[in-house]
Amino acid sequence: MRPGVKRLYRWSAAAALLVAGIGAAEAGCVRRVINRSPYFAVASRNGGPSVGIPPHSSRSLRMLAPGRVDIAAHCAGRGPRGRLVPVGPPVAQDSYTFSAILDRCDYDLGLMGFGQGGTEPFVLNVPRQGDLTVGPFGPACPPR
């Protein structure tokens, strides 16, 4: 076999091992926080950096190991550049634990049972297992 072909096979084998290793390290789930309300939602996973979810949009969270998601809904206002930002203290907030085993991720419902659950304005495992939805709820913010 020619030396150039051997080198190509070695690089191909190394690349395949690298990809296989990355795939194993990426075990877990990507789930969504869906904001169906007029409020600005803020979520953080395991006490880490928070992510803002403007009204009527969603953001993805990666669940790699069992942990906790903190979620809060704030009144929405316009920031200095005209973008929506959270304003004032939360009008609703809660924390939920989740399980993440291989590719199965969902929120622990405890006494609520299987399937979907939560208390307004937050609904767990909807529309699919591991998703968290901020549902529409009554007015708590002054009109804009």
Secondary structure, DSSP 8 states (H G I E B T S, - for coil): --HHHHHHHHHHHHHHHHHHHHHHHT-SEEEEEEE-SSSEEEEEETT--EEEE-TTEEEEEEE-SSEEEEEEEEEEEE-TTS-EEEEEEEEEEEEEEEEEETTEEEE--GGG-SSSB--TTEEES-SSTT-EEE------S---
